[in-house]
């Protein structure tokens, strides 16, 4: 039943207006997960190799909820840190870290950075982080956002996005399933992917909540529109409207993007990974027609 009605349950949670019901759901969920954690941590072999919460998703939820470190299962968190360390070092790791979270202070320790996060000297701190990750993963592109009530740092290395939430002091490794929450964030992720994949992008703000991405791709080997149509179909899996035109030297794509201010946002939630798939398709096409 849990799988059969998961969509209906998600819809219910998004639209709920009965505080008593959501309080009941929260208490029941936390109680069930507490027991699941207890059973999982009784066997260190199971916790290490086959955690009862798929890919340690509940660990990520607890970190995002700002649960005290003393209330987080210590062995499970140590496995999370070990998995991320192996990932950063390019070693074989037990679980592919997708949307993996950890506390900022622990991420700094994994990179052997001696600067203290309490100093709030983020510029110096991020220079150290970039230097370390550059040695491990190669070329890096970065963006820092400092606005009223917004303070985060994004970087991409080897196709993986790292998201540093400076307010919560949490790091997310391999950001994928996060729904983009603000137009600031949307522009930053677009810029990050544009730099990484070397795709020239113009953002056309058609109206509130509705943008177009105009992508320009140099073309020397284009013999027919078939290959463009193939990639148009791929991109349409992630966008409601896609069109293209071209001249002798450039292919132009127009890609509809619903921003967080769109009235139909619930129907068109844009995640980081969906935006990434659009850029991956554009990048593949650019290599074939270069």
N, C-alpha and C positions, 0 to 999 in steps of 0.2 A: 504493500500500500504506500510505503514511503516514497518509492520511485514513481508510482502511478500518479500521485497527486502532488508531486514536488512543485510543478509550475503553478498549480492553483494555490498552494500554500505560500509561495513567493508573492503571488498577486495579493493574497490576503494580507500579508505582512506590510506590503507597500501601501495598502489603502486602509489599514485598520484605524478605527477611532474608538475602540473600547479599551480603556486603560487597564481594566481588570483582566481582560483576556491576554493582553501582551505581558502583563506582570505574571500571570499564570504560566504562559509559555516560557518566559525567561527563567522562572524558578525551576520548572520541570527540566528544561534543557540543561541548565547548569548542574542540576542534581544528577542527571543521566551521564553527563560528560565527566563529572567528578568520579563516578563509579567506573566509567570507561578508562579514565586515566589511572585509577588505582589498579585495575586489573592488568592494564598494559605494563605499568611499571613494576609489577610483581615479577615479571619475567624480563630481565634485561636483554635477553636474546631477541624476544619479540619486539621490545621497544626499539632496539637498535636496527633490526632488519625488516620488521613488518609492523610498524606502529598501528595501533587500533584506529586512530583517526587518520584517514588517508593522507599520506605525504606530510604528516604533522600539521594538518590544516588548523586543528584546534589550538596548537601552540601559537600559530600566527595570529589567530583570533585573540588569544589571551594577551599577547604582546600589544596588539592594536587597541585592546580595551584598557591598556595601561595597568594591568594586574601587577601587584607588587612582585618583585623577583622572588621573594621568600615564599610566595604562594604558587609559583610555577614549578612543576616537577623538575628537580635538579638534573637527574640523569637524562631525561628527554631533552632538556635545553642544551645539555652538553653535547648530545648527538647532533642537534641542530647546528651548533657552532662548529663541530668537527666536519660536518657535511659541507658547510660553507667554506671552511678553511681548505678542504680538499678541492672544492670547486675553484676557488681563487688561485690555488697552486697548480691547477691544470691536472690534478690527479683523478683517478677513478673515484666516483662518489656513489653512495648507495641510492640516493634519491635526487632526481633532477630538481634543483631549487627553483621553483616557479613561485613568484610572489612570496619568497621566504623573508621573514622579518627577524630582526634582532635589535637589541638596544645599541644605540650609537656608540656608547662607551666600549661595548664588547667588540664592535666592528673595528674600532681603532686598535684594540689590543691584538686582533687577528692580523692586522697589518704591521704590528710592532711599531706603532707610532706612539711616541712618548708624550706628546702634547696632551694637556688635560682639557676635556670637553667643558669643564666648569669655567674655564677662562673665557669662553664665548668668543675667542679669537678665531672666527670661522674662516676668514680669508687665509690665514696661515695654515689652519687645519686642513682646508681643502687642497691647498697646494701640496701638502704632504701626502694626502690621499691620492691625488692625481699622479704624483711621482711614483708612488708604490704600485698603483694599478697599472700604470703605463709600463712598468717593468714586467708585470705579470701577464698583461693582456694586450699590449700594443697600443696603437693610436687611440686617443680619447677625444671626444667632443663633449663640451659641458655647457650648462646654463644655470645661472643662479637667479632666483626671483626674490626680490626684497620689496614688498609692497605692504600697505596697511593690512594687517591681519593675514598676510601671506608671506611665508618664509620657508623656502625649500631650495634644494640644490639637485640638479639632474645631471647625470653623465651617462654616456654610452660608450662601451668598449666591447669589441668583438661581437657586436650585435645585441649585447645585453644592456638593458637600462637599469641603473642604480638610482633609487629615489631616496633622498635624505630629507626627512621631515624634521625641520629644526625646532618646531614648536613641541612636537611629541618626543623628539630625540630618538627617533626610530629610523632604521635603514631598511629598505625593501630591496632585495636582490632579485634581478630578473623580473622586473615589473611587467605584468601582462594583463591581468584580469581587472585592474582598477578602472572603474568608470571615470572618465575625465569629468571633473566637477566644475571647473571654471573656464572661461574663455582665455584667461591668462595661461592656464595649464595647457589648454589645447594648442595655443600658439607656440608654447615652449616645446611641446612634444613634436609638433610639426617641424619646427626649426631644427630640433635635434636629429630627427630622421633625415631631413633634407641635407644637413651637413654630412651625416654618416654615409648616406647612399649617393651623395653628390648629385642630387636631383634639384634643379632650379624650380622653386615653388613661389607662386604669387597667391596670396590670400585675397579673394574677392568677397567682401562683406556685403552680400546682396541685400539682406535685411536682418532684423533682429532674430537671432537664433538660426540663421540660414546662411552658410558660406559656401563658396566654391573654392576648390584648390585648382589652380591652373598650373599644370606641370609642363615644362618644356624639355624635350629630349632630343639631343642632336641625332641626326640620322644620315647615314651614308649608304647603307646597304638595303634600303627599303625597296622591294620589287612589287609588292602588292599590299592591300589592306588586310589580308587574312591574318597575319601575325598580330596586327594591332587589335583586330576584332577578338582574337583569342584572349589577349590580355585584358581587353575591355570586359569580357565575360567574367574573368577572374576577379577584377576589381568590383564588379557589380554585386558580388557576394557580400560586400562590406559597405556598399553605398547605394542609395535609392536611385540615383541618376548619374550616369557616366556617358560622356560623349568625347569625340576626338576630331581633329582635323590636322592637316599637315601641308607643308610646302616642300620645296626641294631639299631643305636642310634641317628642318625641325618637325617633330611631332608634338602636338599640343593636346593635353588631356584636360577636360573639365570634369571635376569630381565633386558631387554634392556632399556636403558635410553638415550634419545637424549638430549645432553647438549646445552646450548645457542650458542656454536660454530659450531653446526651442520649446514650443507649447506641447509638442508630442514627444518630449524627451524620453518618457518611459518606453515608448515604442522603438526609439532609435538610440538606445544607450551606446555611446561610442567608447570602446575600451582602448587601452594602449596597444594591445595585441592586434586589434582590428585595423587600427591606423598603421601599425607596422606591416601588416600583410599588404596593404595598399602600396606602401613604399617598396616592399620586396618585389611586387609585380612590376612596378615601374622600373626598378633597378634591373630585373631580368630582361625586360624589353630593351632597355638602353644598351645592354651588352650585346644583344642579338642584332641590333641595327647600327651599331657604332662603326 
